[in-house]
């Protein structure tokens, strides 16, 4: 089954690569103007994320949600835990109830199809990989980003070979089908809000395919909400 998902992902990526030519990092004011509302509320979102972190051991590791991601989630014995609030259009009731500020924002921005809080353990390395689906963009908001000995954000996100350091309250909109990897080079947990946002202005056939894929994955999430419980 893992091989099937791998081939499906490669096929989807090839199709979208052929039809959509776009850079790795995008202008959020143009492609996701709603991101300013999430950034403005980052302190409230951080407080909710920290409350969830008081019982971090109950939040599932990424490969416990998606076994296909074991190679990048369980690669080094350090945790990558993901608190899923919304998965491809399907809200996770017990999780969204714990994040009222985030829930309010999601209700106002239907272009956000997925929302999760990512917790990277100290020293955690997510190795180089690519996402399969160019129909959505990844919006990254720093909530609790620990610093290194030089006072810089100590977690580095490499996208297509270029390093990005995101501080508390800072954002980045990018295409996760480009090769990327992450290292939390600090001794504290790194916390970030990750949103998947519908890519604007796609060709009509790609927009239709994207809606079909989002609906299909969302239907699976609706059947198994227990997988996301944190």
C-alpha positions as semicolon CSV with decimal commas, in nm:
position;residue;x (nm);y (nm);z (nm)
1;X;0,000;0,000;0,000
2;X;0,286;0,238;0,074
3;X;0,418;0,185;-0,279
4;X;0,077;0,272;-0,422
5;X;0,065;0,601;-0,232
6;X;0,418;0,681;-0,343
7;X;0,335;0,623;-0,710
8;X;0,011;0,819;-0,677
9;X;0,200;1,111;-0,524
10;X;0,463;1,105;-0,799
11;X;0,193;1,098;-1,066
12;X;0,002;1,388;-0,913
13;X;0,317;1,593;-0,873
14;X;0,414;1,531;-1,238
15;X;0,069;1,637;-1,358
16;X;0,064;1,956;-1,153
17;X;0,424;2,035;-1,247
18;X;0,325;2,018;-1,614
19;X;0,025;2,248;-1,572
20;X;0,134;2,495;-1,302
21;X;0,459;2,691;-1,316
22;X;0,517;2,868;-0,986
23;X;0,807;2,959;-0,755
24;X;0,890;2,779;-0,432
25;X;0,810;3,081;-0,211
26;X;0,514;3,303;-0,288
27;X;0,383;3,647;-0,195
28;X;0,122;3,589;0,076
29;X;-0,040;3,929;0,024
30;X;-0,121;3,820;-0,331
31;X;-0,187;3,446;-0,291
32;X;-0,328;3,430;0,062
33;X;-0,431;3,777;0,186
34;X;-0,623;3,612;0,470
35;X;-0,288;3,519;0,621
36;X;-0,261;3,867;0,773
37;X;-0,550;3,785;1,006
38;X;-0,375;3,473;1,134
39;X;-0,050;3,665;1,181
40;X;-0,228;3,942;1,370
41;X;-0,370;3,684;1,612
42;X;-0,045;3,493;1,659
43;X;-0,021;3,552;2,034
44;X;-0,368;3,409;2,096
45;X;-0,287;3,118;1,868
46;X;0,042;3,065;2,054
47;X;-0,139;3,055;2,388
48;X;-0,374;2,787;2,257
49;X;-0,081;2,587;2,121
50;X;0,100;2,609;2,454
51;X;-0,212;2,486;2,634
52;X;-0,222;2,185;2,404
53;X;0,148;2,129;2,476
54;X;0,079;2,080;2,848
55;X;-0,029;1,728;2,746
56;X;0,203;1,694;2,448
57;X;0,246;1,320;2,499
58;X;-0,118;1,275;2,397
59;X;-0,070;1,451;2,063
60;X;0,001;1,190;1,793
61;X;0,329;1,173;1,607
62;X;0,295;1,247;1,238
63;X;0,360;0,887;1,134
64;X;0,087;0,774;1,373
65;X;-0,155;0,983;1,168
66;X;-0,007;0,891;0,829
67;X;0,200;0,575;0,828
68;X;0,325;0,668;0,480
69;X;0,528;0,947;0,647
70;X;0,726;0,714;0,874
71;X;1,053;0,776;0,687
72;X;1,047;1,149;0,765
73;X;0,869;1,139;1,101
74;X;1,027;0,839;1,279
75;X;1,369;0,869;1,120
76;X;1,579;0,979;1,418
77;X;1,393;0,880;1,735
78;X;1,291;1,242;1,801
79;X;0,927;1,343;1,802
80;X;0,735;1,535;1,541
81;X;0,388;1,566;1,689
82;X;0,099;1,719;1,495
83;X;-0,223;1,850;1,647
84;X;-0,470;1,845;1,357
85;X;-0,759;2,089;1,385
86;X;-0,885;2,062;1,027
87;X;-0,795;1,801;0,764
88;X;-0,883;1,877;0,403
89;X;-1,210;2,045;0,486
90;X;-1,302;1,817;0,776
91;X;-1,283;1,968;1,124
92;X;-1,168;1,751;1,415
93;X;-1,432;1,834;1,680
94;X;-1,240;1,750;1,997
95;X;-0,933;1,939;1,875
96;X;-1,100;2,247;1,732
97;X;-1,291;2,288;2,059
98;X;-0,958;2,344;2,236
99;X;-0,856;2,623;1,997
100;X;-1,140;2,879;1,986
101;X;-0,926;3,161;1,843
102;X;-0,805;2,937;1,562
103;X;-1,157;2,800;1,509
104;X;-1,292;3,153;1,469
105;X;-1,032;3,239;1,207
106;X;-1,090;2,917;1,015
107;X;-1,462;2,994;1,005
108;X;-1,387;3,323;0,832
109;X;-1,138;3,178;0,582
110;X;-1,281;2,881;0,391
111;X;-0,983;2,890;0,154
112;X;-0,791;2,718;0,436
113;X;-0,852;2,346;0,382
114;X;-0,622;2,211;0,655
115;X;-0,485;2,346;0,981
116;X;-0,251;2,188;1,232
117;X;-0,007;2,282;1,505
118;X;0,336;2,129;1,456
119;X;0,559;2,044;1,754
120;X;0,921;1,962;1,669
121;X;1,126;1,811;1,949
122;X;1,473;1,949;2,030
123;X;1,723;1,832;1,769
124;X;1,453;1,690;1,543
125;X;1,551;1,664;1,176
126;X;1,287;1,614;0,909
127;X;1,486;1,489;0,609
128;X;1,458;1,614;0,254
129;X;1,124;1,531;0,094
130;X;0,854;1,667;-0,136
131;X;0,478;1,697;-0,104
132;X;0,263;1,549;-0,383
133;X;-0,007;1,811;-0,431
134;X;0,051;2,153;-0,590
135;X;-0,318;2,240;-0,562
136;X;-0,260;2,382;-0,214
137;X;0,001;2,613;-0,066
138;X;0,158;2,585;0,278
139;X;0,129;2,884;0,512
140;X;0,372;2,873;0,802
141;X;0,322;3,091;1,112
142;X;0,577;3,089;1,392
143;X;0,417;3,052;1,736
144;X;0,700;2,953;1,970
145;X;1,027;2,952;1,780
146;X;1,326;2,897;2,011
147;X;1,653;3,081;1,948
148;X;2,005;2,952;1,905
149;X;2,316;3,075;2,087
150;X;2,345;3,371;1,848
151;X;1,992;3,489;1,923
152;X;1,857;3,379;1,584
153;X;1,559;3,146;1,535
154;X;1,723;2,809;1,579
155;X;1,493;2,603;1,358
156;X;1,580;2,615;0,989
157;X;1,343;2,533;0,705
158;X;1,524;2,470;0,377
159;X;1,304;2,509;0,069
160;X;1,457;2,420;-0,266
161;X;1,802;2,458;-0,109
162;X;1,746;2,801;0,049
163;X;1,734;2,838;0,430
164;X;1,450;3,019;0,605
165;X;1,440;3,110;0,974
166;X;1,096;3,211;1,097
167;X;1,057;3,400;1,425
168;X;0,752;3,429;1,650
169;X;0,466;3,593;1,460
170;X;0,645;3,572;1,124
171;X;0,497;3,394;0,824
172;X;0,598;3,221;0,504
173;X;0,384;3,100;0,213
174;X;0,545;2,828;0,006
175;X;0,492;2,531;-0,222
176;X;0,573;2,207;-0,044
177;X;0,611;2,012;-0,368
178;X;0,960;2,164;-0,385
179;X;1,229;1,969;-0,194
180;X;1,239;2,080;0,167
181;X;1,371;1,976;0,507
182;X;1,367;2,106;0,864
183;X;1,608;2,102;1,157
184;X;1,527;2,221;1,507
185;X;1,880;2,296;1,621
186;X;1,778;2,403;1,971
187;X;1,709;2,236;2,305
188;X;1,343;2,345;2,309
189;X;1,029;2,239;2,124
190;X;0,956;2,443;1,812
191;X;0,586;2,523;1,764
192;X;0,437;2,646;1,437
193;X;0,091;2,675;1,284
194;X;0,069;2,508;0,944
195;X;-0,217;2,589;0,708
196;X;-0,289;2,438;0,369
197;X;-0,453;2,699;0,148
198;X;-0,619;2,657;-0,190
199;X;-0,387;2,781;-0,463
200;X;-0,551;3,076;-0,638
201;X;-0,591;3,126;-1,013
202;X;-0,529;2,767;-1,121
203;X;-0,635;2,648;-1,468
204;X;-0,996;2,535;-1,457
205;X;-0,913;2,165;-1,499
206;X;-0,654;2,176;-1,222
207;X;-0,892;2,361;-0,991
208;X;-1,156;2,094;-1,053
209;X;-0,908;1,813;-0,989
210;X;-0,790;1,986;-0,672
211;X;-1,145;2,013;-0,540
212;X;-1,199;1,644;-0,613
213;X;-0,880;1,543;-0,431
214;X;-0,951;1,769;-0,133
215;X;-1,299;1,622;-0,105
216;X;-1,172;1,265;-0,126
217;X;-0,908;1,310;0,144
218;X;-1,154;1,503;0,359
219;X;-1,402;1,215;0,335
220;X;-1,139;0,975;0,468
221;X;-1,066;1,214;0,756
222;X;-1,437;1,233;0,833
223;X;-1,459;0,855;0,869
224;X;-1,156;0,832;1,102
225;X;-1,150;1,144;1,324
226;X;-1,006;0,936;1,611
227;X;-0,673;0,923;1,427
228;X;-0,623;1,295;1,493
229;X;-0,727;1,301;1,859
230;X;-0,481;1,485;2,077
